[in-house]
Amino acid sequence: MTKKKVLFLLATLLPALVLSCKKAGNPVVPDTGAPETGCPQAAVPVAVNTAGVTFNRDTSSEANKFEGGSCVSGSGAPDDLFTFTLSTTTRVQIARSASWAIRIVVRKDSCTGIEVDCHSNTGLSENNLAAGIYYVIVDGDTSADQGTYGIEFKEIP
């Protein structure tokens, strides 16, 4: 395929793909499909900003790949994984909602790195986070703790 044809296809198909993602309520983010180094599943990249970035997802089709976290009292729940990078110390708010016992575990430098924060159930959490790479694991206490949830990442000035 020639370079001209590739560019034509990209120019034709990309806007439709972006529009369908936006209509579904999902931010358009790149996903390599490959796990982050040392992580058992690919992380959804998040561009934290003052407007907030919201995801509506479902853990039902995910596997249980993470255990632990100071606020997680059981095991066996399917997980989801997000990542974001901060270039300077930033106050980050993470809001979450679910009809099940949702837990979020924030780790620095890797998905198995030092726990920075852990929160149970729905609500808000805010932390001043130093520059670096962060991973947010969405988890539950038992295999029954799964399903749809919403999560928002927001920079607080």
HELIX and SHEET records of a PDB file:
HELIX    1   1 LYS A    3  LYS A   23  1                                  21    
SHEET    1   A 5 VAL A  44  PRO A  45  0                                        
SHEET    2   A 5 ASP A  80  LEU A  86  1                                        
SHEET    3   A 5 GLY A 132  GLY A 140 -1                                        
SHEET    4   A 5 ILE A 102  LYS A 108 -1                                        
SHEET    5   A 5 ILE A 114  SER A 120 -1                                        
SHEET    1   B 4 VAL A  53  ASP A  58  0                                        
SHEET    2   B 4 THR A 148  ILE A 156 -1                                        
SHEET    3   B 4 THR A  90  ALA A  98 -1                                        
SHEET    4   B 4 GLY A 123  LEU A 129 -1                                        
END                                                                             
